[in-house]
């Protein structure tokens, strides 16, 4: 039986010896952990404190190991709002651009070096990219969708702990047996600061939001060409299991399929620009029938078209 693209419930699974993936409910954000000689190297922390604690407790129950270090794959809040669940136990590592992204979005931190987020508009920009307010006009029905998205009480007050350590392009940890956990930055893509976690000996990679499975993507503050190029690079790796930022684990075939989706979107919007279409016309006219079955396609495609239109015109 083929595995569903999204999980019915959040759960922790072991995908290779010493390598664990936390799969979010209904396509919500994923996370992961790799066992080292000193404990756990954890990737991402979920999108609120309660989910961060659930992930942390599941790791403790499954491995009995302490957290050595938490690494954020990028700055979007569905991956970092659970940092607080780990902050007292381990340092938080990220690409050197990530702290600046958070500060630009959230403003000055409090006396403890943290941010408290309560306003819906800030949550929307922190989860979906700061350009969301430019793409979605005030009063549009999408704002009702956003309001429902953050209506559950666990999103009322989000406490964000920033990274405490950073690196530039690569960070590696040697694992028991000689394999390595390699975090790599390849330039702006889904956002700026995206990391790929590659464990070459296990033929496993965690992609963060560089990869979506079972859900149409929101382009957010992406560099569309950089995103496609990063996926092209991923397809050169020797991988059996690829963990997306959203959706169940996949293979390189699904990575190629997602790369092709982004290419198709780019090509369709570029064709409209070449034909002299306005942004409004492109948003109304571009369709991608091969992907119309995907969740959030109907809601998100027009805004992704606007995003790609502005990106291509600017470039």
Rosetta blueprint (number, residue, H / E / L):
1 X L
2 X L
3 X L
4 X L
5 X L
6 X L
7 X E
8 X L
9 X L
10 X L
11 X E
12 X E
13 X E
14 X E
15 X E
16 X E
17 X L
18 X L
19 X E
20 X E
21 X E
22 X E
23 X E
24 X L
25 X E
26 X L
27 X L
28 X L
29 X E
30 X L
31 X E
32 X E
33 X E
34 X E
35 X E
36 X L
37 X L
38 X L
39 X L
40 X E
41 X E
42 X E
43 X E
44 X L
45 X L
46 X L
47 X L
48 X L
49 X H
50 X H
51 X H
52 X H
53 X H
54 X H
55 X H
56 X H
57 X H
58 X H
59 X H
60 X H
61 X H
62 X H
63 X H
64 X L
65 X L
66 X L
67 X E
68 X E
69 X E
70 X E
71 X E
72 X L
73 X L
74 X L
75 X L
76 X L
77 X H
78 X H
79 X H
80 X H
81 X L
82 X L
83 X H
84 X H
85 X H
86 X L
87 X L
88 X L
89 X L
90 X L
91 X E
92 X E
93 X E
94 X E
95 X E
96 X L
97 X L
98 X H
99 X H
100 X H
101 X H
102 X H
103 X H
104 X H
105 X H
106 X H
107 X L
108 X L
109 X L
110 X L
111 X L
112 X L
113 X L
114 X E
115 X E
116 X E
117 X E
118 X L
119 X L
120 X H
121 X H
122 X H
123 X H
124 X H
125 X H
126 X H
127 X H
128 X H
129 X L
130 X L
131 X L
132 X H
133 X H
134 X H
135 X H
136 X L
137 X L
138 X L
139 X L
140 X L
141 X H
142 X H
143 X H
144 X H
145 X H
146 X H
147 X H
148 X H
149 X H
150 X L
151 X L
152 X L
153 X H
154 X H
155 X H
156 X L
157 X L
158 X E
159 X E
160 X E
161 X E
162 X L
163 X L
164 X L
165 X E
166 X E
167 X E
168 X L
169 X L
170 X E
171 X E
172 X E
173 X E
174 X E
175 X L
176 X L
177 X L
178 X L
179 X L
180 X E
181 X E
182 X E
183 X E
184 X E
185 X L
186 X L
187 X L
188 X L
189 X L
190 X L
191 X L
192 X L
193 X L
194 X L
195 X L
196 X E
197 X E
198 X E
199 X E
200 X H
201 X H
202 X H
203 X L
204 X E
205 X E
206 X E
207 X E
208 X E
209 X E
210 X E
211 X E
212 X E
213 X L
214 X L
215 X E
216 X L
217 X L
218 X L
219 X L
220 X L
221 X L
222 X L
223 X L
224 X H
225 X H
226 X H
227 X H
228 X H
229 X H
230 X H
231 X H
232 X H
233 X H
234 X H
235 X L
236 X L
237 X L
238 X L
239 X L
240 X L
241 X E
242 X E
243 X E
244 X E
245 X E
246 X E
247 X L
248 X L
249 X L
250 X E
251 X L
252 X H
253 X H
254 X H
255 X H
256 X H
257 X H
258 X H
259 X H
260 X H
261 X H
262 X H
263 X H
264 X H
265 X H
266 X H
267 X H
268 X H
269 X H
270 X H
271 X H
272 X H
273 X H
274 X H
275 X L
276 X L
277 X L
278 X L
279 X H
280 X H
281 X H
282 X H
283 X H
284 X H
285 X H
286 X L
287 X L
288 X L
289 X H
290 X H
291 X H
292 X L
293 X L
294 X L
295 X E
296 X L
297 X H
298 X H
299 X H
300 X H
301 X H
302 X H
303 X H
304 X H
305 X H
306 X H
307 X H
308 X H
309 X H
310 X H
311 X H
312 X H
313 X H
314 X H
315 X L
